[in-house]
């Protein structure tokens, strides 16, 4: 995602960008008593990198956000008919269980870390206690002759408190894709 935000006073701007790569694998498929509902359990690996730039801050105007996570994941799929077509409604949720993230210490500049070599526990272990996050994906598969068009909503809510620095990134996105 790429975003631009300004406070109500309009005396500055925050520019931010984040690239997130996720890979999930669902192995266990369960079919409960309801005939058209399917449940799957699995795991997801997630890597992200991004940053925020504040146009009015002269000292450390940029912040880097990067990390890796491993998360358990659950997927529910429901099959139904609409306009004589077999539709599929999917819901996936995952919450990072363990991982690591980069974070400067409070008051530490990037110049100190990268130019002077003054590392101060900048790679931090993350778990539910210091980086509680959750990702929700709700999609609808619209069938084609081969595969399906997938449209839906992605709600990705990330937060962390590392080295006395708080990070919050809440994303609401419309997604569109192709499933085969």
C-alpha positions as CSV (number, residue, x, y, z in Angstrom):
1,X,0.0,0.0,0.0
2,X,0.9,3.6,-0.4
3,X,-0.7,6.4,1.6
4,X,-0.5,10.1,2.3
5,X,-2.0,11.7,5.4
6,X,-2.1,15.1,6.9
7,X,-3.3,16.4,10.3
8,X,-6.3,18.8,10.6
9,X,-3.9,21.7,10.9
10,X,-2.5,20.8,7.5
11,X,1.0,21.9,8.5
12,X,2.7,18.7,7.5
13,X,2.3,15.4,5.7
14,X,3.2,11.8,6.3
15,X,4.1,9.7,3.3
16,X,4.1,5.9,3.9
17,X,4.5,2.7,1.9
18,X,4.5,-1.0,2.8
19,X,5.2,-4.1,0.9
20,X,3.9,-7.3,2.4
21,X,4.5,-10.8,1.1
22,X,2.6,-13.7,2.6
23,X,2.6,-17.4,1.9
24,X,0.0,-19.6,3.5
25,X,-0.4,-23.4,3.4
26,X,-3.6,-25.1,4.5
27,X,-3.3,-28.8,5.1
28,X,-6.0,-30.1,7.3
29,X,-9.4,-30.0,5.7
30,X,-12.4,-30.6,7.9
31,X,-16.0,-30.9,6.8
32,X,-18.4,-30.4,9.6
33,X,-22.0,-31.6,9.7
34,X,-23.1,-28.7,7.4
35,X,-22.7,-30.0,3.8
36,X,-21.5,-26.9,2.1
37,X,-19.1,-25.5,4.7
38,X,-15.4,-26.5,4.7
39,X,-12.8,-25.6,7.4
40,X,-9.0,-25.7,6.9
41,X,-6.1,-25.2,9.3
42,X,-2.6,-24.2,8.3
43,X,0.2,-21.8,8.8
44,X,1.3,-18.6,7.1
45,X,4.8,-16.9,6.7
46,X,4.8,-13.2,6.4
47,X,7.6,-10.8,5.4
48,X,7.1,-7.0,5.2
49,X,9.1,-3.9,4.6
50,X,8.1,-0.3,4.5
51,X,8.4,3.1,6.0
52,X,7.0,6.5,6.9
53,X,8.4,9.9,6.0
54,X,7.3,13.0,7.9
55,X,7.8,16.1,5.8
56,X,8.0,18.6,8.8
57,X,10.4,16.7,11.1
58,X,14.1,17.7,10.6
59,X,15.5,15.1,13.1
60,X,14.9,11.5,12.0
61,X,12.1,12.3,9.6
62,X,11.9,8.7,8.3
63,X,11.0,5.5,10.0
64,X,11.7,2.0,8.7
65,X,9.3,-0.9,9.4
66,X,10.5,-4.4,8.6
67,X,10.0,-7.9,9.9
68,X,9.2,-11.6,9.6
69,X,6.3,-13.5,11.2
70,X,5.0,-17.1,11.4
71,X,1.3,-17.4,12.1
72,X,-1.3,-20.1,12.5
73,X,-4.2,-19.6,10.0
74,X,-7.8,-20.8,9.7
75,X,-9.9,-20.7,6.6
76,X,-13.6,-21.3,6.2
77,X,-15.3,-21.8,2.8
78,X,-19.0,-21.9,2.1
79,X,-20.4,-23.0,-1.3
80,X,-23.7,-21.7,-2.5
81,X,-25.7,-21.1,-5.7
82,X,-26.5,-17.7,-7.1
83,X,-27.9,-17.0,-10.6
84,X,-27.4,-20.7,-11.4
85,X,-23.6,-20.4,-10.7
86,X,-21.6,-22.1,-8.0
87,X,-20.2,-19.3,-5.8
88,X,-17.7,-19.7,-3.0
89,X,-17.4,-17.4,0.0
90,X,-14.1,-17.6,1.8
91,X,-12.9,-16.2,5.1
92,X,-9.3,-16.4,6.3
93,X,-7.8,-15.2,9.5
94,X,-4.2,-15.3,10.8
95,X,-2.5,-13.9,13.9
96,X,1.4,-13.9,14.1
97,X,2.6,-16.1,16.9
98,X,6.4,-15.6,16.6
99,X,8.6,-13.4,14.6
100,X,11.3,-10.7,14.6
101,X,11.2,-7.0,13.7
102,X,13.7,-4.2,13.3
103,X,13.3,-1.3,15.7
104,X,15.7,1.4,16.8
105,X,16.0,2.1,20.5
106,X,14.0,5.1,21.7
107,X,16.0,8.2,20.8
108,X,18.5,6.3,18.7
109,X,19.1,7.7,15.2
110,X,19.5,5.6,12.0
111,X,22.8,7.4,11.5
112,X,24.1,5.8,14.8
113,X,22.9,2.3,13.7
114,X,24.0,2.2,10.1
115,X,27.0,4.6,9.9
116,X,28.5,4.4,13.4
117,X,27.6,0.7,14.0
118,X,26.0,1.4,17.4
119,X,23.6,-1.5,17.5
120,X,21.4,-1.6,20.6
121,X,19.1,-4.7,20.4
122,X,17.7,-3.5,17.1
123,X,16.4,-6.9,16.0
124,X,13.6,-7.7,18.4
125,X,11.8,-11.0,19.0
126,X,8.0,-10.5,18.6
127,X,5.0,-12.5,19.8
128,X,1.5,-11.7,21.1
129,X,2.9,-9.8,24.1
130,X,4.6,-7.0,22.1
131,X,3.3,-7.3,18.6
132,X,-0.4,-8.3,18.7
133,X,-1.7,-8.3,15.1
134,X,-4.4,-9.9,13.0
135,X,-5.2,-10.3,9.3
136,X,-8.7,-10.9,8.0
137,X,-9.5,-11.7,4.4
138,X,-13.2,-12.1,3.2
139,X,-13.6,-13.0,-0.5
140,X,-16.2,-14.1,-3.0
141,X,-15.2,-16.4,-5.9
142,X,-17.2,-15.7,-9.1
143,X,-16.7,-18.6,-11.5
144,X,-15.4,-18.3,-15.0
145,X,-15.0,-21.1,-17.6
146,X,-11.5,-21.7,-16.1
147,X,-10.9,-20.5,-12.6
148,X,-12.7,-17.6,-10.9
149,X,-12.5,-13.9,-10.3
150,X,-11.9,-13.3,-6.5
151,X,-13.2,-10.0,-5.0
152,X,-13.3,-9.1,-1.4
153,X,-12.0,-7.2,1.7
154,X,-8.7,-7.3,3.4
155,X,-8.4,-6.0,7.0
156,X,-4.8,-6.1,8.2
157,X,-4.2,-4.7,11.7
158,X,-0.6,-4.5,12.8
159,X,0.8,-3.1,16.0
160,X,4.0,-3.4,18.0
161,X,5.7,-1.9,21.0
162,X,9.4,-2.5,20.6
163,X,12.2,-0.6,22.4
164,X,9.6,1.9,23.8
165,X,8.5,2.8,20.3
166,X,4.8,2.2,19.3
167,X,3.8,1.2,15.8
168,X,0.2,1.0,14.5
169,X,-0.7,0.2,10.9
170,X,-4.4,-0.4,10.2
171,X,-5.3,-1.2,6.6
172,X,-8.7,-1.7,5.0
173,X,-8.4,-2.8,1.4
174,X,-10.6,-3.9,-1.5
175,X,-8.9,-6.9,-3.2
176,X,-9.4,-8.4,-6.7
177,X,-7.6,-11.4,-8.1
178,X,-7.8,-14.6,-10.1
179,X,-8.1,-18.0,-8.5
180,X,-7.6,-21.2,-10.4
